[in-house]
């Protein structure tokens, strides 16, 4: 279970960092064509929502944190599916796959009791 937590944590940091990099690169590209860049909430909100599942990976014995992180992960999943449907953003399938693995961790943590 510890290796699974490490894998999920490293994937979350990689996905979050990659997302911020893509938003910054996209803003630079938008400015070069004369368009206004995306607002600051675009890169910040998904990364903040990803912090809760990371915190739950760090402290899986805290049940309220696990449940709040599950709600945040559910919101991220809905946002990913919405973007896939409306904008055909197929790269978000990686986010869906990560969230699926995180919900597997969530289920295993709940089944393991207080000390996963």
C-alpha positions in Angstrom: 0.0 0.0 0.0 2.9 2.3 0.7 4.3 1.9 -2.9 0.8 2.5 -4.2 0.6 5.8 -2.3 4.0 6.8 -3.6 3.0 6.1 -7.2 -0.2 8.1 -6.8 1.6 11.0 -5.2 4.3 11.2 -7.9 1.6 10.9 -10.6 -0.4 13.7 -9.0 2.7 16.0 -8.8 3.5 15.2 -12.4 0.0 15.8 -13.6 -0.4 19.0 -11.6 3.0 20.3 -12.8 2.3 19.4 -16.3 -1.1 21.1 -16.2 0.4 24.3 -14.9 3.2 24.1 -17.5 0.6 23.7 -20.3 -1.5 26.6 -19.1 1.5 28.9 -18.9 2.7 27.8 -22.4 -0.8 28.2 -23.7 -1.0 31.7 -22.2 2.3 32.6 -23.9 0.9 31.3 -27.2 -2.3 33.2 -26.8 -0.4 36.5 -26.1 1.7 36.0 -29.2 -1.5 35.9 -31.3 -2.8 39.0 -29.5 -5.5 37.2 -27.4 -5.8 37.8 -23.7 -4.4 35.1 -21.5 -6.5 32.9 -19.3 -7.3 34.2 -15.8 -5.4 33.1 -12.8 -8.1 30.8 -11.6 -7.7 28.4 -14.6 -4.4 26.9 -13.3 -5.0 27.5 -9.6 -8.4 25.8 -9.0 -7.6 22.3 -10.4 -4.2 22.3 -8.6 -5.9 23.3 -5.3 -8.5 20.6 -5.9 -5.6 18.1 -6.4 -3.9 19.1 -3.2 -6.7 17.4 -1.2 -6.2 13.9 -2.7 -2.4 14.4 -2.2 -3.0 15.3 1.5 -5.2 12.2 1.9 -2.3 10.1 0.5 0.0 11.6 3.1 -2.4 11.1 6.0 -4.7 8.2 5.1 -5.7 7.6 8.7 -7.6 10.8 8.8 -11.1 9.8 7.8 -12.6 13.2 7.4 -9.8 14.2 5.1 -10.3 11.1 3.0 -14.0 11.9 2.6 -13.4 15.5 1.7 -10.7 14.5 -0.8 -13.1 12.0 -2.3 -15.6 14.8 -2.9 -12.8 17.0 -4.5 -11.8 14.0 -6.6 -15.4 13.5 -7.7 -15.6 17.2 -8.6 -12.4 16.9 -10.6 -13.7 13.8 -12.4 -16.9 15.6 -13.3 -14.9 18.6 -14.6 -12.7 16.2 -16.7 -15.7 14.5 -18.2 -17.3 17.8 -18.9 -14.2 19.1 -20.7 -13.8 15.8 -22.6 -17.5 16.0 -23.9 -17.6 19.7 -24.7 -14.1 20.4 -25.9 -12.9 17.0 -27.0 -9.9 17.4 -24.6 -8.7 13.8 -24.9 -5.6 14.5 -22.7 -8.0 14.6 -19.7 -8.4 10.8 -20.0 -5.1 10.7 -18.0 -6.8 12.6 -15.3 -9.7 10.2 -15.3 -7.3 7.2 -15.1 -5.5 8.9 -12.2 -8.8 9.6 -10.4 -9.8 6.0 -10.9 -6.6 4.8 -9.2 -7.2 7.3 -6.4 -10.7 6.0 -5.8 -9.2 2.5 -5.7 -6.8 3.8 -2.9 -9.8 5.4 -1.2 -11.8 2.1 -1.2 -8.8 0.1 0.0 -8.1 2.7 2.8 -11.7 2.5 4.0 -11.7 -1.3 3.9 -8.4 -1.4 5.8 -9.7 0.5 8.8 -7.9 3.2 10.6 -4.3 2.2 9.5 -4.0 1.3 5.8 
